[in-house]
Amino acid sequence: MQTGGMTQNSAGLAGNRRVGMVVWELARNDFRSRFAGSYFGILWAFAQPIATILLFWFVFQVGFRAAPTTTGVPYGLWLAAGLTPWFFFAEAWLAATNALTEYSYLVKKVVFRVELLPLVRICAALLFHLAFVAVLLALNWTLGVAPTWHLLQLPYYGFCALALVSALGGLTAAVLPFFRDLNQLLAIVVQFGMWLTPILWSIAMVPERFRWVFKLNPVGYVVDGYRDAFFGQAWVWQHGPTTLGFWALTLLLGAAARLVFRRLQPHFADVL
């Protein structure tokens, strides 16, 4: 009996390893294909977020002279630390949403696990995100903002971002084949979301009695966490109620995504 159980466990681990390798290989190919034929290649992936950070830094600090940070950290670095997880979240969510339509040839293959496709697009976005985090760490160090022990919690907040976008991406990916206007709606949601999340501005600017409204935003939890990790402001256990709320919402979204995906999956091949 024990031998049979060990055999089943070994087979399960081998199967999971194969799935992981498939996801990783597809994610690498997806990442490379974005810059195929481009003269500057991956440098373009850095150009857009860096240009966005510089634009907002110039507008708020140089133009308006009203850089909204109360942490003592240079506004440019504070801004970059907040925009870094947002760039990943927005790119991964939109990419995951289009996973089934862009990999429609795999959806029609009975042997392929279709539910992995949104994760492939998310992992492709994660590769660039990790590179951008490394660049930001180097920039912080160069400008005199040395890392503290708080940086150890950065992988946790990265996992939070990954879990949230996986739940949302799985849900919207399942719906998109039946409602093609979802892409346009999500573009608007992402645009508004950046301004409604305390990324360009500090939540300290909001009156105390209204802050709970903005703390309902799960992306805000991740953004604050990245800043805590980069600049040594707080530990994760100091945000107990917010942490519980974040995971309750994320798990609820994940369960909803799983249910919707399973219900709609038999019809994917018919509409793609």
Stockholm file with secondary structure:
# STOCKHOLM 1.0

chainA/1-272         MQTGGMTQNSAGLAGNRRVGMVVWELARNDFRSRFAGSYFGILWAFAQPIATILLFWFVFQVGFRAAPTTTGVPYGLWLAAGLTPWFFFAEAWLAATNALTEYSYLVKKVVFRVELLPLVRICAALLFHLAFVAVLLALNWTLGVAPTWHLLQLPYYGFCALALVSALGGLTAAVLPFFRDLNQLLAIVVQFGMWLTPILWSIAMVPERFRWVFKLNPVGYVVDGYRDAFFGQAWVWQHGPTTLGFWALTLLLGAAARLVFRRLQPHFADVL
#=GR chainA/1-272 SS CHHHHHHHHHHHHHHHHHHHHHHHHHHHHHHHHTTTTCSSTTHHHHHHHHHHHHHHHIIIIIISCCCCCCSSSCHHHHHHHHHHHHHHHHHHHHHHHTHHHHTHHHHTCTTSCGGGHHHHHHHHHHHHHHHHHHHHHHHHHHTTCCCCGGGGGHHHHHHHHHHHHHHHHHHHHHHGGGCTTHHHHHHHHHHHHHHHSTTSSCGGGSCGGGHHHHHTCHHHHHHHHHHHHHHTCCCGGGGHHHHHHHHHHHHHHHHHHHHHHHHHGGGHHHHC
#=GC SS_cons         CHHHHHHHHHHHHHHHHHHHHHHHHHHHHHHHHTTTTCSSTTHHHHHHHHHHHHHHHIIIIIISCCCCCCSSSCHHHHHHHHHHHHHHHHHHHHHHHTHHHHTHHHHTCTTSCGGGHHHHHHHHHHHHHHHHHHHHHHHHHHTTCCCCGGGGGHHHHHHHHHHHHHHHHHHHHHHGGGCTTHHHHHHHHHHHHHHHSTTSSCGGGSCGGGHHHHHTCHHHHHHHHHHHHHHTCCCGGGGHHHHHHHHHHHHHHHHHHHHHHHHHGGGHHHHC
//
